Amino acid sequence: MATQLELFIRLHEVRARVGLSKSQIYKLIDLDQFPKQIKLGRKMSLWSALEIEEWAKEKIKQRDEELGKENNDDEEEAVQWAKSL
C-alpha cells in the first residue's frame, strides 16, 4: 500500500510497478482501462500510487476469476467424460 510520502509517482515508477511500456500505458488510458495521470503542469504528470495499486489488484482478481471458471469447466468436462464411460 502507498505511504503518505508516496501519494504520487512518476511515469518511470508506474512502468516499473506494472511492467508496461509508456505507449502501452497511454493506450490503456485512452481506452479507459488504466488510471489517468494527474497533470501538474504542461510537462509534468503524476499518477496516484493507490490507483495504480488498485488497478494491479483488479487485474489479479480478474485473472483468478478466469482461472476459477476454467477450472470449473475442466471439472465439468471430466464429470461428463466419466459419465459417458
N, C-alpha and C positions, 0 to 999 in steps of 0.2 A: 504494500500500500504506500502511496506517496506521503512523504512527510510534509510538514508545513513549509520547510525550506525548499521543497521540490514541487511546488504547485504547478509550475510551468516548465516545459522542457523545449529545447530547440530541435529542429529537424534532424540533426545528426543523432541525437539521443532517441528520438522517435524511431528512426531507422534501425538503430542498434537494438531497441527493445522488441520490435515486431519483425525484423528481418526482411523488410520490403525496401525496394528502391524508391528513390524520390519520385520517379514517374509513376510507379505503381500506387504510391500513397495519394498523389494528386488525382490519378484516375479514379480511385475509390472515393475520394472526396467528391468529385464531380458526379459520381453515381449515388451519392448519399449513403455510402457503405463504410465510411471511415469518419472519425471525428474531425470536424472542421478546425482549422487553425484560428488563432486569435491574433488579429493584426494590431501591432503596437506602433506601427509607423509604415512608411512607404516600403521600407526594405527589411522590416523585422516582423516575423511571425513566430508565435509560440503555440504550443499545444498544452492542454490540461493533462497533467500526468495521470490524474484519476480517470479521465475519459479514455485515455489510451489503455490503461489497465482494465477498465470495464469492457472495452472493445475486445481485448485479448481473451478475457474470461468468457465473454459471449461466444467467441469463436470456438473455444474449447468445449463449451456446453453444447453448441450445435454439433460438433464432431461426435461427442459422446452420445447424443440423442440419435444421430445417424447410425453409429456403431451398434447401439442397442436395438434399433429397428432391424438392421441387417442380421444381427444375431438371432432375433426373434424369427425372422424369415427363414434363416437356416434351420432353426429348430422345427418350424412348421413343415419344411420340406422333408426333414429326417423322419418326422412322425408319419407324414403321408407315405413316404417310401416304405417305412416299416409296416404300415397297414396294408400295403399292396403285396406284401410277401405271402 
